[in-house]
Amino acid sequence: MGEETDQASHWNKSAGQAWVETQGLVDELFKPIEDLLVESVPAGGRVLDVGCGTGATTVAAARRSDSVGIDISEPMIEAARARAERAGVTARFVRADAEDHAFEPGSFDAVMSRFGVMFFGDPVKAFANLRRATRDGGALRLVVWRGAEENPFMTTAERAAAPLLPNLPERRPDAPGQFAFADDGKVRAVLEDGGWGDIGVRPLDVDCVMPEKELVTYLTRFGPVGLALPDADERTRGKVVEAVRPAFDSYVHGDEVRFTAALWTITARAA
C-alpha cells in the first residue's frame, strides 16, 4: 500500500473524524496560530488553503480574500463547508489530494497552510504542483511543527501509554507525519526543488492553552494513542487513561493546560 493510499485511509476514517468531533477544542487551541498565518497572507486576490481540515483557516481567510480550501478528508471537508455556511462567507472547498490535483495553472495569488503540508507522500511533487497553481511571484505562507524533541507535549501520551499499548503506530521521521518538516534544511530543499524561491524558514514559539476538562479528550483522540485506542478493549482504555493523564500534570495550571508549540514559519515566492 502506497503512502497516498495510507494517508487517504487515515484521514477519511478515525483521524479525520476525531478532528471533526473535536473541532471546537482544536479551533480554540490553535487560534493564535490561525491568526498569525492568515494575517501573514497578502489580503485580496485568490488564496489556496492546503490541508484545510475543518476549514477554520479557510473561513478566516475568506474575510480578507477569495479563499479555496483543499483536503483529502471527506468528513473534514463536509465540516468545513458547514462552517463556511454558518459563518456566511463564500469560501469554497475541494476534496482532493493537493499533491496531484489538477489545479488551473496560475490561478492562485497565494498558498497557505497550517499543519497541512507534512503529509505528502512526495513533497517535491506536491510543491511543484502547488507552484504550477500559483501565479508568478505569488506568495507561500506555511506553519509546520519543528521536531518532536522540541514539542514534548505532543509525544507525552504515547510515551506514557507505550507499556500498555505495545502496537502503537510508530512515528518515522522520514515518513509523512506531524514532524516530517522538522529539518529546516529539508524544507528549503523541498521548496527549491518544487520551484519556489526567496525561501525563509524561521522558528516560532506559540503559547497554547486548553481547558483542563478537555485534556482526556485530547489525549485519547489524537496522535498514535488516539489511533490505537479504538481497537483496545474497555479495560485497556481505562488503564491507558489512568497511566497517561498524570503524565501531563506538569502542563496543568488550575483549570488550564498550557504548553508551547515549537513551530517553523515558512515564506516563499513562486519563482
C-alpha positions in Angstrom: 0.0 0.0 0.0 1.5 3.4 -1.0 1.8 6.5 1.2 -1.0 8.2 -0.8 -3.4 5.4 -0.1 -2.4 5.2 3.5 -3.0 8.9 4.0 -6.4 8.8 2.3 -7.4 5.9 4.5 -6.1 7.6 7.7 -7.8 11.0 7.2 -11.1 9.6 5.9 -11.6 7.3 8.9 -10.9 7.7 12.6 -8.2 10.5 12.3 -10.4 12.8 10.2 -13.5 12.0 12.4 -11.6 12.9 15.5 -10.8 16.4 14.1 -14.5 16.9 13.1 -15.8 15.8 16.5 -13.3 17.9 18.5 -13.1 20.9 16.1 -14.2 23.4 18.8 -11.3 22.3 21.0 -8.8 22.3 18.1 -10.0 25.7 16.9 -9.5 27.3 20.3 -6.2 25.6 20.9 -4.7 26.8 17.6 -6.4 30.1 17.2 -3.2 32.2 17.9 -1.5 30.2 15.1 -4.5 30.7 12.8 -4.4 34.5 13.3 -0.6 34.7 12.7 -0.9 32.7 9.5 -3.9 34.4 8.0 -2.5 37.9 8.8 0.7 36.9 7.0 -1.0 36.2 3.7 -1.5 39.3 1.5 -5.1 40.4 1.5 -7.1 40.3 -1.6 -6.7 38.0 -4.6 -7.3 34.3 -4.5 -5.9 32.1 -1.7 -5.5 28.3 -1.6 -5.5 26.7 1.9 -3.8 23.4 1.7 -4.8 20.6 4.2 -7.6 22.9 5.3 -9.2 20.4 7.7 -12.5 21.6 9.1 -12.0 25.0 7.5 -11.1 27.4 10.3 -8.2 29.0 8.4 -10.0 29.0 5.1 -13.0 30.8 6.6 -10.8 33.3 8.3 -9.0 34.0 5.0 -12.4 34.4 3.3 -13.0 37.5 5.3 -9.9 39.1 3.5 -9.7 37.2 0.2 -11.3 34.8 -2.2 -10.3 31.5 -0.5 -10.4 27.9 -1.5 -9.7 25.0 0.9 -8.4 21.6 -0.2 -8.2 18.5 1.9 -8.0 14.7 1.4 -10.6 14.0 4.1 -14.2 13.9 3.2 -15.5 14.2 6.8 -13.4 17.3 7.3 -14.4 18.9 4.0 -18.1 18.4 4.9 -17.5 20.0 8.3 -15.6 22.9 6.5 -18.5 23.6 4.2 -20.9 23.6 7.1 -18.6 26.0 8.9 -18.5 28.4 6.0 -22.3 28.4 5.7 -22.7 29.2 9.4 -20.2 32.0 9.1 -21.9 33.4 6.0 -18.7 33.5 3.9 -18.1 32.4 0.3 -15.2 30.1 1.0 -15.1 27.0 -1.3 -13.8 23.6 -0.6 -12.3 20.7 -2.7 -12.0 17.2 -1.5 -8.8 16.1 -3.3 -5.1 15.5 -2.8 -3.1 18.7 -3.4 -0.1 16.6 -4.4 -1.6 15.7 -7.8 -4.9 17.6 -8.1 -5.3 19.3 -11.5 -5.5 22.9 -10.5 -5.9 25.6 -13.1 -2.3 26.9 -13.8 -1.5 30.2 -12.2 -4.9 30.5 -10.7 -3.9 31.5 -7.1 -2.2 34.6 -5.8 -1.1 32.9 -2.6 -0.9 29.4 -1.0 -1.1 29.0 2.8 -1.3 26.1 5.2 -1.5 25.5 9.0 -0.2 22.0 9.7 -1.4 20.7 6.3 1.7 20.1 4.2 3.6 17.5 6.3 1.7 14.5 5.0 2.6 14.4 1.3 4.0 11.1 0.0 6.2 13.0 -2.4 6.6 16.6 -1.1 8.7 17.8 -4.0 6.0 16.7 -6.4 3.3 18.3 -4.2 5.1 21.7 -4.0 5.8 21.6 -7.7 2.1 21.1 -8.3 1.3 24.0 -5.9 3.8 26.1 -7.8 2.1 25.5 -11.1 -1.2 26.5 -9.4 0.3 29.8 -8.3 0.9 32.9 -10.4 4.5 34.0 -10.9 5.6 35.9 -7.8 2.7 34.5 -5.7 3.2 34.0 -2.0 3.6 30.8 0.0 2.9 31.0 3.7 3.1 27.9 5.9 3.2 26.9 9.6 4.6 23.5 10.4 5.9 21.7 13.5 9.6 21.7 14.4 11.0 18.4 15.9 9.4 16.1 18.4 12.2 16.8 20.9 11.2 20.5 20.9 7.5 19.5 21.3 7.4 17.1 24.3 3.7 17.9 24.9 2.9 16.3 21.6 4.5 13.0 22.4 3.7 12.7 26.2 0.6 10.5 25.7 2.4 7.9 23.5 5.4 7.7 25.9 3.2 7.1 28.9 0.9 4.7 27.1 3.7 2.6 25.4 3.8 -0.1 28.1 0.1 -0.7 27.8 -0.2 -0.4 24.0 2.8 -2.3 22.5 1.4 -1.9 19.0 1.3 1.9 19.0 1.8 3.3 15.4 5.4 4.3 15.0 6.5 7.8 14.2 9.1 7.7 11.4 11.0 11.0 10.8 11.4 10.2 7.1 7.7 9.4 6.6 4.7 11.7 6.2 3.5 12.9 9.6 3.4 15.7 12.2 7.2 16.2 12.3 8.1 15.5 8.7 9.2 19.1 8.2 11.3 19.3 11.4 14.6 19.7 9.4 14.7 23.2 8.1 17.4 22.1 5.5 14.9 19.5 4.2 12.2 22.2 4.0 14.4 24.5 1.9 15.5 21.7 -0.4 11.9 20.5 -1.0 10.7 24.0 -1.8 13.6 24.8 -4.1 13.2 21.6 -6.0 9.4 22.4 -6.2 10.1 25.7 -8.0 9.9 28.2 -5.1 12.4 31.0 -4.3 13.0 33.7 -1.7 12.6 31.0 0.9 12.5 31.9 4.6 12.3 29.4 7.5 12.1 31.0 10.9 11.4 29.5 14.3 8.2 30.5 16.1 7.1 29.5 19.7 3.4 29.9 20.4 1.8 29.6 23.9 -1.2 27.3 23.6 -4.0 26.8 26.2 -6.9 24.4 26.5 -9.3 23.8 29.4 -8.2 21.1 31.7 -11.6 19.4 31.4 -10.7 18.7 27.7 -7.4 17.0 28.4 -8.6 13.4 28.5 -10.5 14.0 25.2 -7.3 15.4 23.7 -5.0 12.6 24.8 -7.5 9.8 23.7 -8.4 11.2 20.3 -5.1 12.4 18.8 -1.7 11.1 17.8 -0.7 7.4 18.0 -2.7 6.8 21.2 -5.8 8.2 19.5 -5.3 5.8 16.6 -4.7 2.8 18.8 -7.4 3.2 21.4 -10.4 2.4 19.2 -9.1 -1.2 18.8 -8.5 -1.6 22.6 -11.0 -3.2 25.0 -12.7 -1.1 27.6 -10.4 -2.3 30.4 -7.3 -1.4 28.5 -8.7 2.0 27.6 -9.4 2.7 31.3 -5.8 1.7 32.2 -4.4 3.9 29.5 -6.2 7.0 30.7 -5.1 6.2 34.3 -1.5 5.9 33.2 -1.4 8.8 30.7 -3.4 11.6 32.4 -0.8 12.0 35.3 2.0 12.3 32.7 0.5 15.7 31.8 0.5 17.1 35.3 3.4 19.5 34.7 1.3 21.2 32.0 -1.8 21.6 34.2 -2.2 25.0 35.9 -5.5 25.2 37.7 -8.3 24.7 35.2 -6.0 25.2 32.2 -3.5 23.1 30.3 -0.6 25.2 28.9 2.2 24.2 26.6 4.5 25.8 24.0 4.2 24.8 20.3 7.6 24.9 18.7 7.0 25.7 15.0 8.5 26.9 11.8 7.0 29.8 9.8 7.9 29.3 6.1 7.7 32.0 3.5 8.5 31.8 -0.2 7.7 33.2 -3.6 6.7 31.4 -6.8 10.0 31.6 -8.7 
